[in-house]
């Protein structure tokens, strides 16, 4: 695969039906829950991406047997306290913040120090935010001087339950504390700002000792020590974050329609859908059902005649945090000025995404005013790019790459976009699906 891709043709209108791969958040959680289950778990439609492979390699280092092929993934769980801890274990999370943070919660009782490392992008990210609460359980940490990777975790035999207030809307930090609570005698109490709740839903489906009270702006979670987890057989639904690139592409291309089948529409994940509807995009959920606690549906999208600007409610931020880059493209074409506020969490991702959103818009000729935590975008419904644009040096952030591809196909110009191998971390089949949409377009 070349290090870059050149796109110099806009996509034509289309009417298609597609499937996208399994949900990344659920795939990684399946791997971790199955590793501490008692017995053999099996998943179909597991996302085969670098992040998920990193999770599989991590549990293998902890003594868990895994069989992975094109049809399914089978994991032979060792039980809640069954990991085989050895001296000098190094776990390479590569680009996966979900893996690096969640697995720390499962390592709070390791008798030997375990080192967590990651790639250049992950090694820039803040791990103090998870080391602090896990330290209260009794684990100890040695972090890089700026609070990042590499780090070492020293576990404790005498874990103590904690009270934790998660203020930022980080599902990763919340989930890590839930995992640690599963290993700790007594009741761990969590007050968490609203964020994706896949860990809680899986815990409830598995009948673990977890209690959740949903308040308006936060959740109250109680978790007791887990004695046993039953094996999990799971047909993983499609990923809304992956689907969002094609949903936005449909919204940007006139006279286009798309159906994305069997998508996870968990309410904590569909901020992007709510935002697009507010901007005038026609979106409907069809064939809705509940599967192992998660809401699933086919998503129908039809492009609008005019995109409306939005003053985006901050209450939608947590549910759309991975989709804002591509949402900014809709604001670029909207008839009017859009506002997005309280987006500090966007800069805690693989790259400083708020800055990169502004850079992409600037390169397109779209005026925007970006501050530390907010962006104001002045839309141009008649945008038609004629110039050459180069996108590079963005820490190989897969979402920056895919957003740039959608922009190139939607607005024209000649785009040279580097690091196309970045999609391997989350969405290796991105171009395969894109080519299906482009094929014999109307």
FIDREN-585201 format. One record per residue (C-alpha): x, y, z. Coordinates in steps of 0.02 Angstrom, whole numbers, plus 50000, padded with zeros to 5 digits. Each point is the difference from the previous one (the first is absolute). Layout:
REM FIDREN-585201
XYZ;...
REM end
This chain:
REM FIDREN-585201
500005000050000;500685017149950;500295012750137;498735011949922;498455000649891;499545012949869;498165004349973;499555012049858;498224995349956;498395003350093;498824985550029;498354999949904;498294997750078;499624982250059;498684988750073;500794985450093;499874987550141;501564995550100;500644990350150;501415006950107;501124989650116;499684995850182;500005013650132;501775003550062;499475004550178;498994983950015;501374989549917;501315005550127;498804997950146;499544982649937;501844995350003;500275006650178;498394993050076;500304983149917;501774999350070;499335000850179;498474989049967;499984981950061;499914989849840;500025002349812;499265015549917;499705002149814;499735015649894;499465002149819;500305016249903;501425004950117;500895015149927;501674993849934;501005016050019;501675004450079;499165006150160;499034983850025;501514989349955;500985009750132;498664995350128;500124981649950;501915000450013;499855008050172;498914986350074;501124986849920;501465007250100;498934997450155;499804981449963;498345000149906;499824988849847;499195007649845;499474992549834;499705013149865;499504996749820;498965008449866;498364993050067;500135002150188;501075003650153;500034987350142;500725004850170;500344987450138;499695010350156;501024997650159;498775006950127;499945016750092;501684997250086;500734987549876;501335010149910;501734992149999;501095014150060;501854998449958;501485011250029;500445013049867;498364999849906;499885014149872;498305003749920;500065010149840;498345009149977;500665007849839;498705013249952;498574994250112;499555011650144;498504988850038;501114984850027;501375009250095;498805007950125;498744985950020;501284986250027;500815009950142;498404997050099;500254981249980;501835001050054;499745008350171;500434983750090;501544995049899;501374993350116;501365005749879;500185016949915;499295000549824;500585012649872;498765008049878;500705007849842;499215007349843;500395008149834;500555018249982;498205006349996;499404990350152;501585004750095;499485018349991;498354997150092;499595003150182;500064984850115;500005009550164;498115000649983;499904981150022;501534997550113;499215011350134;498414990050032;500864983049981;501305005650128;498605002350125;499614981349984;501804996550056;500924998249834;501565010449972;500615008149840;501595006549924;499585011249852;501005009849875;500405017450067;498555008049906;498784986950064;500014989649841;500634983249938;501044990150028;499384996050174;500184986150127;498604993750111;500374991550166;498484990450063;499404997150178;499364984650092;498985011050115;498895010049884;498815012550079;498355005849922;499945018349951;498855014549963;500375007949831;499315015349912;500324999349812;499735018049942;500595000049819;498834987549917;501374987149971;499274982749975;501774993050004;500375006450176;498274995050064;500174982449927;501744997550072;499355004250174;498534988049975;501234986049955;501055003950154;498425000050106;499604982549936;501634994050079;499795009250166;499074994350156;498665012450052;498995012749902;500825012049878;498955015649967;500165009949838;499185016449954;500335002349815;499615013549874;498964992649858;501044989849876;499854983949901;499394985950113;500504983949912;500954993550153;498485002350113;498814991949875;501114984749979;500204998750190;498115000650021;499724987249861;501264988450085;499045002450165;501505007250092;499755009250166;499815017249923;498675013050036;499725015349890;498915015250030;499845011849853;499865018350048;499815014649880;501845004849984;500904985350078;499844981750049;500194992250172;500834982949989;500294987550140;501084984749969;500424985850120;501344986649986;499594987449865;500144981650043;499704992749827;499635005849823;499084988549882;500674997749822;499365012249869;499404995549826;499835015749898;499575005149822;500765017450005;498935013549916;500715012749878;500945015350062;499075016749995;501665009450000;500544990949842;498285002149922;500045018850035;501255003349859;498794992949871;498495007950085;500835017249985;500564996449821;498184996349956;499435016250083;501285010049900;499634992749828;498365006049921;498674987549953;500824985950097;499284986450112;500834986850108;499504985750114;501284993850128;499464983150069;500034993050178;500815015150085;500225002350187;498895015150041;500385000550186;499295016850061;501715004650072;500754998649825;498765008549882;500385018350032;500545000749818;498254994549945;499145013050109;501175013749936;499724995349817;498124999950023;500085017550075;500975005349845;498614993849886;500644982849950;498634986949979;500454985150111;498884985650053;500294984550106;499224984349926;499834982150063;500435005250178;500394986650131;500904997250165;501504988249999;500914995850162;499525016950072;500495010049845;498785008549881;500254994749818;499215006549839;500215002949814;500355018549969;499225008649849;500765016749943;499435012049864;500945015849952;499085016450034;499775014249875;500745012350124;501094996750153;499525010850149;501315007250118;500014994250181;500375007150171;500464982750062;499334996050175;501464995050111;498924985950068;500324991049834;501905001350010;500364983750092;498894990249880;500875007249846;501795002250062;500754988649866;498975007649859;500295018850018;501345001049866;498824993549868;498535010050073;501055015849969;499904996049814;498115001650007;500195016850088;501175005249859;498574997749875;498605006650111;499105016049955;500555010450149;501154999650151;500204984950114;500654999750178;500794985550095;500525002750182;500764990850149;501064988649889;501574998450109;499824980949996;500255000749812;501835004350027;500244984650111;499854988549849;501314992849880;500395017649941;499455017350060;498424997949896;499255017150029;501585007949928;499984987849855;498185003449965;500455018449984;501504996149889;498954989649880;498685013749991;501345013349970;500764989749860;498264998949920;499775018850008;498684999350137;500145014250126;499994994150181;500435007250169;500784986950114;500375002450183;500644987950131;498354990850021;498875006549861;499825003049814;498905011749898;499784994849818;499375011649863;499154988649874;500035001849811;498624989849912;500835003349831;501744994250049;500914992449851;501874997950028;501165002349851;501715000250085;501244986950060;499944994850184;501284989750096;499584991650166;501474992950099;500884999750170;498404996750097;500674986150115;499244986949884;498275003450072;498834988649903;498535012050018;501005014649929;500424989149849;498224993949969;499255017350026;501225006949870;499464986449877;498165004450025;500405018549977;500954996549838;498584989749928;498695012850051;500795016949960;501244997049858;501785005949976;501544989049994;500394992550171;501604991250047;499674991450166;501444991250088;500024984950117;498584990149924;500584985050102;499305009250153;498304992149963;500694983150054;499755004950182;498105001249988;499314997549825;501094989749880;498544997349878;499625018749981;500515000849817;499164983549956;498335006950060;500335017049922;500344991849832;498344990750013;499115016850023;500955007849854;499714985249883;498755004149862;499435015650089;498575009049916;
REM end
